[in-house]
Every structure is written in C-alpha cells, then in structure tokens.
Amino acid sequence: MERARPLTSRRRLLRGAALAAVPYALLPWPRAGAHVQAPDHPTAEWQPASAANYTRARRPAQYSIDLVIIHVTQTRYSQTLNVFRNPKKKVSAHYVVRSGDGHVAQCVREADVAWHAGDWEHNTRSIGIEHEGWVDEPGYFTGALYGRSAALTAAICARHGIPTDRRHIIGHHEVPGTDHTDPGPHWDWERYMTLVEAAM
C-alpha cells in the first residue's frame, strides 16, 4: 500500500507566506543610482584593489601612458588579489593573470596610477600586469598565461597608442634603480612579443 505523502508543515507554510509578503523594496538590491563600472579590458574580471594602494588619476590627460610593465607575483593568484585588497600593503597592479587558465583580473583602472613599478615616474606612465608564479619555476608560464597576457598587452597598447616593442613593453627588472628580478630568466620574451604582435 502506498504511504500518504506528508503534509507540508504549518511552520513551513507560514515561513513561505512571510517571505512572499516582504516588500521588494526591502530586498538587498543595489542602491538606486549605484553603478559598477565594467573593466577596461572586456574579458577581465573586476577585482578592485584597496583605494589605499593606488592613486586616483585622469590618465592619459593627467599623465601620458607609454609603457606596459611585466611582473611575476612570487605567490599565488588568490594571494596577490588579497595583498592588493589589504590597505596596509601599499602595492597594486592594474591586472593579474592566472597561470592555469590565463584568467585576467583587473584591480586598478587604467586611468589610475597603480603602485607597481617602484618609482613614481614609472608608475604614472605605465600599466602593470602581474603574472601568477615564481621567477625560478617556469612551469607557471603556461600557454594560456602567455596567450591571454599577450592579448591583454596588445589591447592596452592599442588603447593608449603604445608601440609594441621591447622599449615599451618591459620587465620589472628593467625599471631603472629597481632591485626586482621579475619576470626572470625563464620568461620567454621572444614568444611573448610574437603573441603580442599576432594579437594586434
């Protein structure tokens, strides 16, 4: 014999009715007039850095942009985002590229000055791209990372009129006076620049 289906409890019915009666105005929707801007790069995910870690600006009107600076994080992708969100760290980059799949996060608007190059002049005139990995572990420099980063760099150069050559696309180690070594000896510049050109 088929057992009768249990009846819905009164408590469950009352709870459902109460939720149905809540006015839509009380539900947690974005504030009227609130607007989250889309990332500058169409395939990037917006992962904002703390406002304490970069300088608001109006580039290129305020400062011209003529460099892309390539970095390697020396930590994991998620940890890099956490560092940029921490207002005590005083560091950021415009973009972070994940090793495994080339996923791109934007942390600072291109119009603003990220604190990544090590000196004010290079910060004001550049876009900084961090890449997940370690300089002495070339396995982090995957095809997906190179491809997505190169497409990002090509788009940045097109947006800002930056020449796609090694005088304008540089490693962090090439910033005068820096003590950084990234992207390191395993970064394949020839491959990267070929991919940038192909993406233009």
Biotite code that builds the C-alpha atoms (Angstrom):
import biotite.structure as struc

atoms = struc.array([
    struc.Atom([0.000, 0.000, 0.000], chain_id="A", res_id=1, res_name="MET", atom_name="CA", element="C"),
    struc.Atom([1.347, 3.486, -0.926], chain_id="A", res_id=2, res_name="GLU", atom_name="CA", element="C"),
    struc.Atom([2.089, 5.658, 2.045], chain_id="A", res_id=3, res_name="ARG", atom_name="CA", element="C"),
    struc.Atom([0.375, 9.052, 2.037], chain_id="A", res_id=4, res_name="ALA", atom_name="CA", element="C"),
    struc.Atom([2.701, 11.953, 1.264], chain_id="A", res_id=5, res_name="ARG", atom_name="CA", element="C"),
    struc.Atom([3.349, 14.001, 4.438], chain_id="A", res_id=6, res_name="PRO", atom_name="CA", element="C"),
    struc.Atom([1.516, 17.296, 4.530], chain_id="A", res_id=7, res_name="LEU", atom_name="CA", element="C"),
    struc.Atom([3.573, 20.479, 4.398], chain_id="A", res_id=8, res_name="THR", atom_name="CA", element="C"),
    struc.Atom([4.035, 21.727, 7.945], chain_id="A", res_id=9, res_name="SER", atom_name="CA", element="C"),
    struc.Atom([2.215, 24.835, 9.108], chain_id="A", res_id=10, res_name="ARG", atom_name="CA", element="C"),
    struc.Atom([5.543, 26.395, 10.109], chain_id="A", res_id=11, res_name="ARG", atom_name="CA", element="C"),
    struc.Atom([6.924, 25.951, 6.566], chain_id="A", res_id=12, res_name="ARG", atom_name="CA", element="C"),
    struc.Atom([3.767, 27.433, 5.033], chain_id="A", res_id=13, res_name="LEU", atom_name="CA", element="C"),
    struc.Atom([3.894, 30.429, 7.360], chain_id="A", res_id=14, res_name="LEU", atom_name="CA", element="C"),
    struc.Atom([7.586, 30.975, 6.645], chain_id="A", res_id=15, res_name="ARG", atom_name="CA", element="C"),
    struc.Atom([6.926, 30.915, 2.881], chain_id="A", res_id=16, res_name="GLY", atom_name="CA", element="C"),
    struc.Atom([3.995, 33.281, 3.213], chain_id="A", res_id=17, res_name="ALA", atom_name="CA", element="C"),
    struc.Atom([6.038, 35.680, 5.295], chain_id="A", res_id=18, res_name="ALA", atom_name="CA", element="C"),
    struc.Atom([8.815, 35.742, 2.712], chain_id="A", res_id=19, res_name="LEU", atom_name="CA", element="C"),
    struc.Atom([6.319, 36.272, -0.076], chain_id="A", res_id=20, res_name="ALA", atom_name="CA", element="C"),
    struc.Atom([4.883, 39.233, 1.801], chain_id="A", res_id=21, res_name="ALA", atom_name="CA", element="C"),
    struc.Atom([8.225, 41.048, 2.168], chain_id="A", res_id=22, res_name="VAL", atom_name="CA", element="C"),
    struc.Atom([8.078, 44.182, 0.012], chain_id="A", res_id=23, res_name="PRO", atom_name="CA", element="C"),
    struc.Atom([10.553, 44.144, -2.858], chain_id="A", res_id=24, res_name="TYR", atom_name="CA", element="C"),
    struc.Atom([11.922, 47.462, -1.647], chain_id="A", res_id=25, res_name="ALA", atom_name="CA", element="C"),
    struc.Atom([13.343, 45.740, 1.445], chain_id="A", res_id=26, res_name="LEU", atom_name="CA", element="C"),
    struc.Atom([15.265, 43.110, -0.505], chain_id="A", res_id=27, res_name="LEU", atom_name="CA", element="C"),
    struc.Atom([19.042, 43.637, -0.838], chain_id="A", res_id=28, res_name="PRO", atom_name="CA", element="C"),
    struc.Atom([19.214, 45.143, -4.337], chain_id="A", res_id=29, res_name="TRP", atom_name="CA", element="C"),
    struc.Atom([21.938, 47.582, -5.412], chain_id="A", res_id=30, res_name="PRO", atom_name="CA", element="C"),
    struc.Atom([21.268, 51.134, -4.323], chain_id="A", res_id=31, res_name="ARG", atom_name="CA", element="C"),
    struc.Atom([19.422, 53.340, -6.786], chain_id="A", res_id=32, res_name="ALA", atom_name="CA", element="C"),
    struc.Atom([21.974, 55.132, -8.925], chain_id="A", res_id=33, res_name="GLY", atom_name="CA", element="C"),
    struc.Atom([24.777, 52.763, -7.905], chain_id="A", res_id=34, res_name="ALA", atom_name="CA", element="C"),
    struc.Atom([26.870, 51.716, -10.889], chain_id="A", res_id=35, res_name="HIS", atom_name="CA", element="C"),
    struc.Atom([29.721, 49.235, -11.047], chain_id="A", res_id=36, res_name="VAL", atom_name="CA", element="C"),
    struc.Atom([31.898, 50.142, -13.988], chain_id="A", res_id=37, res_name="GLN", atom_name="CA", element="C"),
    struc.Atom([32.909, 47.437, -16.417], chain_id="A", res_id=38, res_name="ALA", atom_name="CA", element="C"),
    struc.Atom([36.621, 46.566, -16.548], chain_id="A", res_id=39, res_name="PRO", atom_name="CA", element="C"),
    struc.Atom([38.752, 48.425, -19.104], chain_id="A", res_id=40, res_name="ASP", atom_name="CA", element="C"),
    struc.Atom([39.604, 45.090, -20.736], chain_id="A", res_id=41, res_name="HIS", atom_name="CA", element="C"),
    struc.Atom([36.412, 43.327, -21.867], chain_id="A", res_id=42, res_name="PRO", atom_name="CA", element="C"),
    struc.Atom([37.382, 39.795, -20.785], chain_id="A", res_id=43, res_name="THR", atom_name="CA", element="C"),
    struc.Atom([38.775, 40.817, -17.380], chain_id="A", res_id=44, res_name="ALA", atom_name="CA", element="C"),
    struc.Atom([37.020, 40.259, -14.071], chain_id="A", res_id=45, res_name="GLU", atom_name="CA", element="C"),
    struc.Atom([36.828, 43.311, -11.794], chain_id="A", res_id=46, res_name="TRP", atom_name="CA", element="C"),
    struc.Atom([38.683, 42.562, -8.519], chain_id="A", res_id=47, res_name="GLN", atom_name="CA", element="C"),
    struc.Atom([39.351, 46.009, -7.045], chain_id="A", res_id=48, res_name="PRO", atom_name="CA", element="C"),
    struc.Atom([42.432, 46.859, -5.043], chain_id="A", res_id=49, res_name="ALA", atom_name="CA", element="C"),
    struc.Atom([42.052, 48.909, -1.885], chain_id="A", res_id=50, res_name="SER", atom_name="CA", element="C"),
    struc.Atom([41.881, 52.627, -2.659], chain_id="A", res_id=51, res_name="ALA", atom_name="CA", element="C"),
    struc.Atom([44.794, 52.975, -0.202], chain_id="A", res_id=52, res_name="ALA", atom_name="CA", element="C"),
    struc.Atom([47.039, 51.070, -2.626], chain_id="A", res_id=53, res_name="ASN", atom_name="CA", element="C"),
    struc.Atom([46.935, 53.275, -5.727], chain_id="A", res_id=54, res_name="TYR", atom_name="CA", element="C"),
    struc.Atom([46.493, 56.921, -6.765], chain_id="A", res_id=55, res_name="THR", atom_name="CA", element="C"),
    struc.Atom([43.318, 58.122, -8.436], chain_id="A", res_id=56, res_name="ARG", atom_name="CA", element="C"),
    struc.Atom([44.140, 59.979, -11.633], chain_id="A", res_id=57, res_name="ALA", atom_name="CA", element="C"),
    struc.Atom([42.825, 61.017, -15.025], chain_id="A", res_id=58, res_name="ARG", atom_name="CA", element="C"),
    struc.Atom([45.231, 59.314, -17.366], chain_id="A", res_id=59, res_name="ARG", atom_name="CA", element="C"),
    struc.Atom([46.108, 59.876, -20.135], chain_id="A", res_id=60, res_name="PRO", atom_name="CA", element="C"),
    struc.Atom([45.041, 63.535, -19.723], chain_id="A", res_id=61, res_name="ALA", atom_name="CA", element="C"),
    struc.Atom([46.941, 63.897, -16.445], chain_id="A", res_id=62, res_name="GLN", atom_name="CA", element="C"),
    struc.Atom([49.862, 61.562, -17.239], chain_id="A", res_id=63, res_name="TYR", atom_name="CA", element="C"),
    struc.Atom([50.671, 60.013, -20.615], chain_id="A", res_id=64, res_name="SER", atom_name="CA", element="C"),
    struc.Atom([50.935, 56.215, -20.747], chain_id="A", res_id=65, res_name="ILE", atom_name="CA", element="C"),
    struc.Atom([53.770, 54.768, -22.815], chain_id="A", res_id=66, res_name="ASP", atom_name="CA", element="C"),
    struc.Atom([54.828, 51.555, -21.042], chain_id="A", res_id=67, res_name="LEU", atom_name="CA", element="C"),
    struc.Atom([53.492, 48.135, -20.131], chain_id="A", res_id=68, res_name="VAL", atom_name="CA", element="C"),
    struc.Atom([55.479, 46.577, -17.276], chain_id="A", res_id=69, res_name="ILE", atom_name="CA", element="C"),
    struc.Atom([55.517, 42.779, -16.919], chain_id="A", res_id=70, res_name="ILE", atom_name="CA", element="C"),
    struc.Atom([55.714, 41.322, -13.397], chain_id="A", res_id=71, res_name="HIS", atom_name="CA", element="C"),
    struc.Atom([55.677, 37.885, -11.771], chain_id="A", res_id=72, res_name="VAL", atom_name="CA", element="C"),
    struc.Atom([53.826, 37.685, -8.463], chain_id="A", res_id=73, res_name="THR", atom_name="CA", element="C"),
    struc.Atom([56.121, 35.373, -6.465], chain_id="A", res_id=74, res_name="GLN", atom_name="CA", element="C"),
    struc.Atom([52.918, 33.998, -4.919], chain_id="A", res_id=75, res_name="THR", atom_name="CA", element="C"),
    struc.Atom([49.567, 32.516, -5.880], chain_id="A", res_id=76, res_name="ARG", atom_name="CA", element="C"),
    struc.Atom([46.938, 34.387, -7.892], chain_id="A", res_id=77, res_name="TYR", atom_name="CA", element="C"),
    struc.Atom([44.449, 34.497, -4.990], chain_id="A", res_id=78, res_name="SER", atom_name="CA", element="C"),
    struc.Atom([47.099, 35.698, -2.553], chain_id="A", res_id=79, res_name="GLN", atom_name="CA", element="C"),
    struc.Atom([48.050, 38.505, -4.953], chain_id="A", res_id=80, res_name="THR", atom_name="CA", element="C"),
    struc.Atom([44.445, 39.713, -5.003], chain_id="A", res_id=81, res_name="LEU", atom_name="CA", element="C"),
    struc.Atom([44.380, 39.570, -1.189], chain_id="A", res_id=82, res_name="ASN", atom_name="CA", element="C"),
    struc.Atom([47.552, 41.660, -0.984], chain_id="A", res_id=83, res_name="VAL", atom_name="CA", element="C"),
    struc.Atom([46.073, 44.290, -3.309], chain_id="A", res_id=84, res_name="PHE", atom_name="CA", element="C"),
    struc.Atom([42.892, 44.420, -1.189], chain_id="A", res_id=85, res_name="ARG", atom_name="CA", element="C"),
    struc.Atom([44.884, 44.966, 2.023], chain_id="A", res_id=86, res_name="ASN", atom_name="CA", element="C"),
    struc.Atom([45.177, 48.736, 2.639], chain_id="A", res_id=87, res_name="PRO", atom_name="CA", element="C"),
    struc.Atom([48.356, 48.234, 4.693], chain_id="A", res_id=88, res_name="LYS", atom_name="CA", element="C"),
    struc.Atom([50.337, 46.756, 1.786], chain_id="A", res_id=89, res_name="LYS", atom_name="CA", element="C"),
    struc.Atom([50.677, 49.939, -0.334], chain_id="A", res_id=90, res_name="LYS", atom_name="CA", element="C"),
    struc.Atom([51.066, 47.985, -3.575], chain_id="A", res_id=91, res_name="VAL", atom_name="CA", element="C"),
    struc.Atom([48.906, 47.151, -6.593], chain_id="A", res_id=92, res_name="SER", atom_name="CA", element="C"),
    struc.Atom([48.958, 46.452, -10.309], chain_id="A", res_id=93, res_name="ALA", atom_name="CA", element="C"),
    struc.Atom([46.341, 47.100, -12.947], chain_id="A", res_id=94, res_name="HIS", atom_name="CA", element="C"),
    struc.Atom([45.955, 43.437, -13.899], chain_id="A", res_id=95, res_name="TYR", atom_name="CA", element="C"),
    struc.Atom([46.726, 39.937, -12.601], chain_id="A", res_id=96, res_name="VAL", atom_name="CA", element="C"),
    struc.Atom([46.881, 36.905, -14.935], chain_id="A", res_id=97, res_name="VAL", atom_name="CA", element="C"),
    struc.Atom([46.291, 33.419, -13.511], chain_id="A", res_id=98, res_name="ARG", atom_name="CA", element="C"),
    struc.Atom([48.718, 30.677, -14.527], chain_id="A", res_id=99, res_name="SER", atom_name="CA", element="C"),
    struc.Atom([46.487, 27.666, -15.143], chain_id="A", res_id=100, res_name="GLY", atom_name="CA", element="C"),
    struc.Atom([43.872, 29.165, -17.454], chain_id="A", res_id=101, res_name="ASP", atom_name="CA", element="C"),
    struc.Atom([45.068, 32.705, -18.222], chain_id="A", res_id=102, res_name="GLY", atom_name="CA", element="C"),
    struc.Atom([42.109, 34.266, -16.392], chain_id="A", res_id=103, res_name="HIS", atom_name="CA", element="C"),
    struc.Atom([42.567, 38.044, -16.091], chain_id="A", res_id=104, res_name="VAL", atom_name="CA", element="C"),
    struc.Atom([41.551, 40.155, -13.105], chain_id="A", res_id=105, res_name="ALA", atom_name="CA", element="C"),
    struc.Atom([41.609, 43.950, -13.227], chain_id="A", res_id=106, res_name="GLN", atom_name="CA", element="C"),
    struc.Atom([42.423, 45.552, -9.882], chain_id="A", res_id=107, res_name="CYS", atom_name="CA", element="C"),
    struc.Atom([43.065, 49.205, -10.772], chain_id="A", res_id=108, res_name="VAL", atom_name="CA", element="C"),
    struc.Atom([41.534, 51.299, -13.569], chain_id="A", res_id=109, res_name="ARG", atom_name="CA", element="C"),
    struc.Atom([43.921, 52.138, -16.386], chain_id="A", res_id=110, res_name="GLU", atom_name="CA", element="C"),
    struc.Atom([43.145, 55.819, -15.775], chain_id="A", res_id=111, res_name="ALA", atom_name="CA", element="C"),
    struc.Atom([44.511, 55.481, -12.225], chain_id="A", res_id=112, res_name="ASP", atom_name="CA", element="C"),
    struc.Atom([48.131, 55.044, -11.107], chain_id="A", res_id=113, res_name="VAL", atom_name="CA", element="C"),
    struc.Atom([48.879, 51.589, -9.690], chain_id="A", res_id=114, res_name="ALA", atom_name="CA", element="C"),
    struc.Atom([51.868, 51.267, -7.349], chain_id="A", res_id=115, res_name="TRP", atom_name="CA", element="C"),
    struc.Atom([53.858, 48.520, -9.034], chain_id="A", res_id=116, res_name="HIS", atom_name="CA", element="C"),
    struc.Atom([56.991, 49.841, -10.728], chain_id="A", res_id=117, res_name="ALA", atom_name="CA", element="C"),
    struc.Atom([58.935, 51.024, -7.692], chain_id="A", res_id=118, res_name="GLY", atom_name="CA", element="C"),
    struc.Atom([59.141, 54.720, -8.564], chain_id="A", res_id=119, res_name="ASP", atom_name="CA", element="C"),
    struc.Atom([56.568, 57.424, -9.159], chain_id="A", res_id=120, res_name="TRP", atom_name="CA", element="C"),
    struc.Atom([57.648, 58.333, -12.698], chain_id="A", res_id=121, res_name="GLU", atom_name="CA", element="C"),
    struc.Atom([57.341, 54.772, -13.999], chain_id="A", res_id=122, res_name="HIS", atom_name="CA", element="C"),
    struc.Atom([54.083, 54.250, -12.106], chain_id="A", res_id=123, res_name="ASN", atom_name="CA", element="C"),
    struc.Atom([52.491, 57.308, -13.712], chain_id="A", res_id=124, res_name="THR", atom_name="CA", element="C"),
    struc.Atom([53.434, 56.328, -17.267], chain_id="A", res_id=125, res_name="ARG", atom_name="CA", element="C"),
    struc.Atom([52.740, 52.593, -17.202], chain_id="A", res_id=126, res_name="SER", atom_name="CA", element="C"),
    struc.Atom([50.191, 49.804, -16.971], chain_id="A", res_id=127, res_name="ILE", atom_name="CA", element="C"),
    struc.Atom([51.339, 46.963, -14.689], chain_id="A", res_id=128, res_name="GLY", atom_name="CA", element="C"),
    struc.Atom([50.490, 43.317, -15.380], chain_id="A", res_id=129, res_name="ILE", atom_name="CA", element="C"),
    struc.Atom([51.243, 40.717, -12.699], chain_id="A", res_id=130, res_name="GLU", atom_name="CA", element="C"),
    struc.Atom([51.530, 37.032, -13.668], chain_id="A", res_id=131, res_name="HIS", atom_name="CA", element="C"),
    struc.Atom([50.958, 34.222, -11.200], chain_id="A", res_id=132, res_name="GLU", atom_name="CA", element="C"),
    struc.Atom([54.100, 32.249, -10.472], chain_id="A", res_id=133, res_name="GLY", atom_name="CA", element="C"),
    struc.Atom([57.690, 32.350, -9.355], chain_id="A", res_id=134, res_name="TRP", atom_name="CA", element="C"),
    struc.Atom([60.657, 33.539, -11.417], chain_id="A", res_id=135, res_name="VAL", atom_name="CA", element="C"),
    struc.Atom([62.537, 30.262, -10.851], chain_id="A", res_id=136, res_name="ASP", atom_name="CA", element="C"),
    struc.Atom([59.570, 27.978, -11.688], chain_id="A", res_id=137, res_name="GLU", atom_name="CA", element="C"),
    struc.Atom([58.983, 28.130, -15.462], chain_id="A", res_id=138, res_name="PRO", atom_name="CA", element="C"),
    struc.Atom([56.087, 25.665, -15.243], chain_id="A", res_id=139, res_name="GLY", atom_name="CA", element="C"),
    struc.Atom([53.873, 28.574, -14.170], chain_id="A", res_id=140, res_name="TYR", atom_name="CA", element="C"),
    struc.Atom([54.401, 30.274, -17.548], chain_id="A", res_id=141, res_name="PHE", atom_name="CA", element="C"),
    struc.Atom([51.728, 28.283, -19.363], chain_id="A", res_id=142, res_name="THR", atom_name="CA", element="C"),
    struc.Atom([50.480, 28.709, -22.899], chain_id="A", res_id=143, res_name="GLY", atom_name="CA", element="C"),
    struc.Atom([47.214, 30.059, -21.505], chain_id="A", res_id=144, res_name="ALA", atom_name="CA", element="C"),
    struc.Atom([49.054, 32.636, -19.394], chain_id="A", res_id=145, res_name="LEU", atom_name="CA", element="C"),
    struc.Atom([51.209, 33.796, -22.314], chain_id="A", res_id=146, res_name="TYR", atom_name="CA", element="C"),
    struc.Atom([48.278, 33.926, -24.730], chain_id="A", res_id=147, res_name="GLY", atom_name="CA", element="C"),
    struc.Atom([45.826, 35.803, -22.530], chain_id="A", res_id=148, res_name="ARG", atom_name="CA", element="C"),
    struc.Atom([48.502, 38.187, -21.253], chain_id="A", res_id=149, res_name="SER", atom_name="CA", element="C"),
    struc.Atom([49.726, 38.934, -24.780], chain_id="A", res_id=150, res_name="ALA", atom_name="CA", element="C"),
    struc.Atom([46.161, 39.678, -25.903], chain_id="A", res_id=151, res_name="ALA", atom_name="CA", element="C"),
    struc.Atom([45.766, 41.986, -22.891], chain_id="A", res_id=152, res_name="LEU", atom_name="CA", element="C"),
    struc.Atom([49.045, 43.785, -23.639], chain_id="A", res_id=153, res_name="THR", atom_name="CA", element="C"),
    struc.Atom([48.099, 44.186, -27.320], chain_id="A", res_id=154, res_name="ALA", atom_name="CA", element="C"),
    struc.Atom([44.746, 45.702, -26.326], chain_id="A", res_id=155, res_name="ALA", atom_name="CA", element="C"),
    struc.Atom([46.390, 48.076, -23.831], chain_id="A", res_id=156, res_name="ILE", atom_name="CA", element="C"),
    struc.Atom([48.888, 49.188, -26.489], chain_id="A", res_id=157, res_name="CYS", atom_name="CA", element="C"),
    struc.Atom([46.067, 49.760, -28.980], chain_id="A", res_id=158, res_name="ALA", atom_name="CA", element="C"),
    struc.Atom([44.014, 51.761, -26.441], chain_id="A", res_id=159, res_name="ARG", atom_name="CA", element="C"),
    struc.Atom([46.908, 54.030, -25.494], chain_id="A", res_id=160, res_name="HIS", atom_name="CA", element="C"),
    struc.Atom([48.944, 54.183, -28.702], chain_id="A", res_id=161, res_name="GLY", atom_name="CA", element="C"),
    struc.Atom([51.914, 52.355, -27.153], chain_id="A", res_id=162, res_name="ILE", atom_name="CA", element="C"),
    struc.Atom([54.380, 50.823, -29.643], chain_id="A", res_id=163, res_name="PRO", atom_name="CA", element="C"),
    struc.Atom([54.557, 47.042, -29.370], chain_id="A", res_id=164, res_name="THR", atom_name="CA", element="C"),
    struc.Atom([58.316, 46.746, -28.956], chain_id="A", res_id=165, res_name="ASP", atom_name="CA", element="C"),
    struc.Atom([60.717, 45.906, -26.128], chain_id="A", res_id=166, res_name="ARG", atom_name="CA", element="C"),
    struc.Atom([61.403, 49.570, -25.413], chain_id="A", res_id=167, res_name="ARG", atom_name="CA", element="C"),
    struc.Atom([57.751, 49.999, -24.409], chain_id="A", res_id=168, res_name="HIS", atom_name="CA", element="C"),
    struc.Atom([56.882, 46.516, -23.119], chain_id="A", res_id=169, res_name="ILE", atom_name="CA", element="C"),
    struc.Atom([59.426, 45.857, -20.394], chain_id="A", res_id=170, res_name="ILE", atom_name="CA", element="C"),
    struc.Atom([60.092, 43.634, -17.416], chain_id="A", res_id=171, res_name="GLY", atom_name="CA", element="C"),
    struc.Atom([60.044, 44.961, -13.873], chain_id="A", res_id=172, res_name="HIS", atom_name="CA", element="C"),
    struc.Atom([63.782, 44.272, -13.712], chain_id="A", res_id=173, res_name="HIS", atom_name="CA", element="C"),
    struc.Atom([64.286, 46.833, -16.499], chain_id="A", res_id=174, res_name="GLU", atom_name="CA", element="C"),
    struc.Atom([62.927, 49.755, -14.460], chain_id="A", res_id=175, res_name="VAL", atom_name="CA", element="C"),
    struc.Atom([65.999, 51.846, -13.571], chain_id="A", res_id=176, res_name="PRO", atom_name="CA", element="C"),
    struc.Atom([67.012, 51.544, -9.927], chain_id="A", res_id=177, res_name="GLY", atom_name="CA", element="C"),
    struc.Atom([64.846, 48.517, -9.153], chain_id="A", res_id=178, res_name="THR", atom_name="CA", element="C"),
    struc.Atom([66.060, 45.583, -7.083], chain_id="A", res_id=179, res_name="ASP", atom_name="CA", element="C"),
    struc.Atom([63.447, 43.240, -8.590], chain_id="A", res_id=180, res_name="HIS", atom_name="CA", element="C"),
    struc.Atom([64.363, 40.421, -10.965], chain_id="A", res_id=181, res_name="THR", atom_name="CA", element="C"),
    struc.Atom([60.941, 39.597, -12.422], chain_id="A", res_id=182, res_name="ASP", atom_name="CA", element="C"),
    struc.Atom([59.800, 38.310, -14.789], chain_id="A", res_id=183, res_name="PRO", atom_name="CA", element="C"),
    struc.Atom([63.106, 36.416, -14.556], chain_id="A", res_id=184, res_name="GLY", atom_name="CA", element="C"),
    struc.Atom([65.295, 34.337, -16.872], chain_id="A", res_id=185, res_name="PRO", atom_name="CA", element="C"),
    struc.Atom([62.573, 31.801, -17.745], chain_id="A", res_id=186, res_name="HIS", atom_name="CA", element="C"),
    struc.Atom([60.164, 34.381, -19.175], chain_id="A", res_id=187, res_name="TRP", atom_name="CA", element="C"),
    struc.Atom([60.157, 33.793, -22.956], chain_id="A", res_id=188, res_name="ASP", atom_name="CA", element="C"),
    struc.Atom([60.267, 37.316, -24.366], chain_id="A", res_id=189, res_name="TRP", atom_name="CA", element="C"),
    struc.Atom([60.530, 36.184, -27.991], chain_id="A", res_id=190, res_name="GLU", atom_name="CA", element="C"),
    struc.Atom([57.405, 34.034, -27.656], chain_id="A", res_id=191, res_name="ARG", atom_name="CA", element="C"),
    struc.Atom([55.561, 36.744, -25.761], chain_id="A", res_id=192, res_name="TYR", atom_name="CA", element="C"),
    struc.Atom([56.310, 39.530, -28.234], chain_id="A", res_id=193, res_name="MET", atom_name="CA", element="C"),
    struc.Atom([55.330, 37.289, -31.165], chain_id="A", res_id=194, res_name="THR", atom_name="CA", element="C"),
    struc.Atom([51.978, 36.667, -29.450], chain_id="A", res_id=195, res_name="LEU", atom_name="CA", element="C"),
    struc.Atom([51.502, 40.389, -28.792], chain_id="A", res_id=196, res_name="VAL", atom_name="CA", element="C"),
    struc.Atom([52.105, 41.188, -32.463], chain_id="A", res_id=197, res_name="GLU", atom_name="CA", element="C"),
    struc.Atom([49.732, 38.422, -33.549], chain_id="A", res_id=198, res_name="ALA", atom_name="CA", element="C"),
    struc.Atom([47.004, 39.834, -31.290], chain_id="A", res_id=199, res_name="ALA", atom_name="CA", element="C"),
    struc.Atom([47.218, 43.363, -32.735], chain_id="A", res_id=200, res_name="MET", atom_name="CA", element="C"),
])
